[in-house]
Amino acid sequence: MKTLCSQRPGGATEALMVVALALMVALVFGNVVARHVFSTGFAAAEELARLLFVWLVFLGAIVALREQRHLGLDLLQARLPGPLRRLCAVISHALMLWALALFAEGSWQQSVIGLRTYSTVLGFPQLLVAGAGLVSALAMAGLVARNLWWILAHDPRACVPGQPAVADDSDSDSDSDSDAHGRTGTGQ
């Protein structure tokens, strides 16, 4: 089964996340080995890994929102008739936009402060840390606003919580004997 909210994952954001995670693993693992084997460490590894982790989390939040993978409770909305379900979705999207506006404002304020403060070891501006929140808030606000527009326009691409799932031909279990190309086997 596939919900109407399912979207194809993008590539650039996920690629950045993979790079950030790989760098984090390399930095932390390299620092652990250096400390235990050579009794020394790379002082900047922890600071850089922390920066990458912050960006990884905020980029992950964007991807989760885009793919409708954030936790949600739609028990009530699933039982409502279509028009009331849409009304609940409009109200919840308006509240999300308000919360994201507060998040963006706070991130902007932290970014301005971060222009004048620097990290302890590497000396990069703390704007790089606070900027992750600002980028995330703006990207998520765009995604929520787009979906709100789709809901209001009755666009079939709209994701309305509680909306029933639709059948997807690619998830069919009836062709369990088929291979990756959709051909059914003859038993051998």
MIROKE-156437 format. One record per residue (C-alpha): residue number from 1; residue in three letters; x, y, z. Coordinates in Angstrom, 1 decimal. Each point is the difference from the previous one (the first is absolute). Example, Ala and Ser with C-alpha at 12.3 -4.5 7.8 and 13.67 -1.06 7.14 Angstrom:
// residues 2
NODE   num   residuo       xx       yy       zz
NODE     1       ALA     12.3     -4.5      7.8
NODE     2       SER      1.4      3.4     -0.7
//
This chain:
// residues 188
NODE   num   residuo       xx       yy       zz
NODE     1       MET      0.0      0.0      0.0
NODE     2       LYS      1.1      3.5     -0.7
NODE     3       THR     -1.4      3.2      1.5
NODE     4       LEU     -0.8      2.9     -2.2
NODE     5       CYS      2.6      2.0      2.0
NODE     6       SER      2.9     -2.2     -1.2
NODE     7       GLN      2.6      1.9     -2.0
NODE     8       ARG      3.1     -1.1     -1.8
NODE     9       PRO      3.1      0.7      2.1
NODE    10       GLY      2.3      2.6     -1.4
NODE    11       GLY      3.7     -0.4     -0.5
NODE    12       ALA      2.0      3.1      1.0
NODE    13       THR     -1.1      0.2      3.6
NODE    14       GLU      0.5     -3.7      0.6
NODE    15       ALA      3.4      0.2     -1.7
NODE    16       LEU      1.0      2.8      2.4
NODE    17       MET     -1.2     -2.1      2.9
NODE    18       VAL      2.0     -3.0     -1.1
NODE    19       VAL      3.1      2.2     -0.3
NODE    20       ALA     -0.5      1.5      3.4
NODE    21       LEU     -0.6     -3.4      1.6
NODE    22       ALA      3.1     -1.5     -1.7
NODE    23       LEU      2.2      3.0      1.1
NODE    24       MET     -1.4     -0.3      3.6
NODE    25       VAL      0.8     -3.7      0.1
NODE    26       ALA      3.5      0.6     -1.4
NODE    27       LEU      0.8      2.9      2.4
NODE    28       VAL     -1.3     -1.8      3.1
NODE    29       PHE      1.6     -3.4     -0.9
NODE    30       GLY      3.3      1.7     -0.9
NODE    31       ASN      0.0      1.9      3.2
NODE    32       VAL     -0.7     -3.1      2.1
NODE    33       VAL      2.8     -1.9     -1.8
NODE    34       ALA      2.4      2.9      0.4
NODE    35       ARG     -0.7      0.3      3.7
NODE    36       HIS      0.4     -3.7      0.7
NODE    37       VAL      2.8     -0.9     -2.3
NODE    38       PHE      2.1      3.2     -0.1
NODE    39       SER     -1.1      1.6      3.3
NODE    40       THR     -1.0      3.1     -1.8
NODE    41       GLY     -3.1      1.3     -1.7
NODE    42       PHE     -1.3      2.4     -2.6
NODE    43       ALA     -1.3      2.9      2.1
NODE    44       ALA     -2.4      1.3     -2.7
NODE    45       ALA     -1.6     -3.4     -0.7
NODE    46       GLU     -2.6      0.3      2.7
NODE    47       GLU     -0.9      3.6     -1.0
NODE    48       LEU     -0.3     -0.9     -3.7
NODE    49       ALA     -1.9     -3.2      0.7
NODE    50       ARG     -2.5      2.0      2.2
NODE    51       LEU     -0.5      2.6     -2.9
NODE    52       LEU     -0.6     -2.8     -2.5
NODE    53       PHE     -2.4     -1.7      2.4
NODE    54       VAL     -2.0      3.2      0.4
NODE    55       TRP     -0.3      0.3     -3.8
NODE    56       LEU     -0.8     -3.7     -0.3
NODE    57       VAL     -2.9      0.3      2.4
NODE    58       PHE     -1.5      3.1     -1.6
NODE    59       LEU      0.4     -1.4     -3.5
NODE    60       GLY     -1.6     -3.2      1.2
NODE    61       ALA     -3.0      2.0      1.3
NODE    62       ILE     -0.4      1.6     -3.4
NODE    63       VAL      0.0     -3.4     -1.7
NODE    64       ALA     -2.3     -1.5      2.5
NODE    65       LEU     -2.5      2.8     -0.5
NODE    66       ARG      0.3     -0.2     -3.8
NODE    67       GLU     -0.7     -3.8      0.1
NODE    68       GLN     -2.7      0.4      2.7
NODE    69       ARG      1.9     -2.2      2.4
NODE    70       HIS     -0.3      2.1      3.2
NODE    71       LEU     -2.0     -1.6      2.8
NODE    72       GLY     -3.6      0.9     -0.2
NODE    73       LEU     -3.2     -1.0      1.7
NODE    74       ASP     -2.9      0.0     -2.5
NODE    75       LEU     -2.5     -2.3      1.9
NODE    76       LEU     -2.5      2.8      0.3
NODE    77       GLN      0.5      1.4     -3.5
NODE    78       ALA     -0.3     -3.4     -1.6
NODE    79       ARG     -3.6     -0.3      1.5
NODE    80       LEU     -1.1      3.4     -1.3
NODE    81       PRO     -1.8      0.6     -3.3
NODE    82       GLY      2.1      1.5     -2.8
NODE    83       PRO     -0.9      3.7      0.5
NODE    84       LEU      0.7     -0.1      3.7
NODE    85       ARG      3.2     -1.9     -0.6
NODE    86       ARG      1.1      2.7     -2.4
NODE    87       LEU     -0.9      2.7      2.5
NODE    88       CYS      2.1     -1.7      2.7
NODE    89       ALA      2.9     -0.2     -2.5
NODE    90       VAL     -0.3      3.7     -0.8
NODE    91       ILE      0.0      0.9      3.7
NODE    92       SER      2.9     -2.3      0.8
NODE    93       HIS      2.0      1.4     -3.0
NODE    94       ALA     -0.6      3.5      1.1
NODE    95       LEU      1.2     -0.8      3.5
NODE    96       MET      3.1     -1.7     -1.5
NODE    97       LEU      0.7      3.1     -2.0
NODE    98       TRP     -0.3      2.1      3.1
NODE    99       ALA      2.4     -2.3      1.9
NODE   100       LEU      2.5      0.0     -2.9
NODE   101       ALA     -0.2      3.8     -0.2
NODE   102       LEU      1.0      0.1      3.7
NODE   103       PHE      2.7     -2.5     -0.6
NODE   104       ALA      1.3      2.0     -3.0
NODE   105       GLU      0.0      3.3      2.0
NODE   106       GLY      1.9     -1.6      2.9
NODE   107       SER      2.5     -1.6     -2.4
NODE   108       TRP      0.4      3.3     -1.8
NODE   109       GLN      0.8      1.7      3.4
NODE   110       GLN      2.5     -2.7      0.8
NODE   111       SER      1.5      0.3     -3.4
NODE   112       VAL      0.6      3.7      0.5
NODE   113       ILE      1.6     -0.7      3.3
NODE   114       GLY      2.0     -2.8     -1.6
NODE   115       LEU      1.6      2.4     -2.4
NODE   116       ARG      1.9      1.5      3.0
NODE   117       THR      0.8     -3.2      1.9
NODE   118       TYR      2.4     -2.7     -1.0
NODE   119       SER      0.5     -3.6      0.8
NODE   120       THR      2.7     -0.8      2.6
NODE   121       VAL      2.4     -2.2     -1.9
NODE   122       LEU     -0.6      0.6     -3.7
NODE   123       GLY     -1.1      3.6      0.2
NODE   124       PHE     -2.8     -0.3     -2.5
NODE   125       PRO     -3.0      2.4      0.6
NODE   126       GLN     -2.8     -1.4      2.0
NODE   127       LEU     -2.2      1.1     -2.8
NODE   128       LEU      0.8     -3.4     -1.5
NODE   129       VAL     -1.8     -1.7      2.9
NODE   130       ALA     -2.9      2.4      0.2
NODE   131       GLY     -0.4      0.1     -3.7
NODE   132       ALA     -1.1     -3.6      0.0
NODE   133       GLY     -3.1      0.9      1.9
NODE   134       LEU     -0.7      2.9     -2.3
NODE   135       VAL      0.4     -2.1     -3.2
NODE   136       SER     -2.2     -2.7      1.6
NODE   137       ALA     -2.7      2.4      1.1
NODE   138       LEU     -0.2      1.7     -3.4
NODE   139       ALA      0.1     -3.3     -2.0
NODE   140       MET     -2.7     -1.6      2.2
NODE   141       ALA     -2.2      3.2     -0.1
NODE   142       GLY      0.2     -0.3     -3.8
NODE   143       LEU     -1.0     -3.6      0.0
NODE   144       VAL     -2.9      0.6      2.5
NODE   145       ALA     -1.2      3.1     -2.0
NODE   146       ARG      0.1     -2.0     -3.3
NODE   147       ASN     -2.1     -2.8      1.6
NODE   148       LEU     -2.4      2.5      1.5
NODE   149       TRP     -0.5      1.5     -3.4
NODE   150       TRP     -0.6     -3.4     -1.5
NODE   151       ILE     -2.6     -0.7      2.7
NODE   152       LEU     -1.8      3.2     -0.6
NODE   153       ALA      0.0     -0.5     -3.7
NODE   154       HIS     -1.2     -3.6      0.4
NODE   155       ASP      3.1     -1.2     -1.9
NODE   156       PRO      0.4     -3.8     -0.1
NODE   157       ARG      3.7      0.5      1.1
NODE   158       ALA     -1.2      1.4      3.4
NODE   159       CYS      0.8     -2.0      3.1
NODE   160       VAL     -3.0      0.1      2.4
NODE   161       PRO      0.6     -1.9      3.2
NODE   162       GLY     -2.5     -2.8      0.5
NODE   163       GLN     -0.5     -0.4     -3.7
NODE   164       PRO     -0.5     -3.6     -1.0
NODE   165       ALA      2.8     -1.9     -1.7
NODE   166       VAL     -0.3     -0.9     -3.7
NODE   167       ALA      1.2     -3.2     -1.6
NODE   168       ASP      3.4      0.1     -1.8
NODE   169       ASP      0.7     -2.4     -2.8
NODE   170       SER      3.7     -0.2      1.0
NODE   171       ASP     -1.0     -1.4      3.4
NODE   172       SER     -2.1     -2.8     -1.3
NODE   173       ASP      0.5     -3.3      1.7
NODE   174       SER     -1.7     -2.0     -2.7
NODE   175       ASP      3.1     -0.2     -2.1
NODE   176       SER      2.2     -1.5      2.7
NODE   177       ASP      1.6     -2.3     -2.5
NODE   178       SER      1.2      2.8     -2.3
NODE   179       ASP      3.6      1.1     -0.2
NODE   180       ALA      1.3      3.6      0.0
NODE   181       HIS     -1.1      0.5     -3.6
NODE   182       GLY     -3.6     -1.1      0.7
NODE   183       ARG      0.3     -3.3     -1.8
NODE   184       THR     -1.6     -3.0      1.7
NODE   185       GLY      2.1     -3.0      0.5
NODE   186       THR     -0.7     -3.6     -1.1
NODE   187       GLY      1.0     -1.5      3.3
NODE   188       GLN      3.7     -0.4     -0.9
//
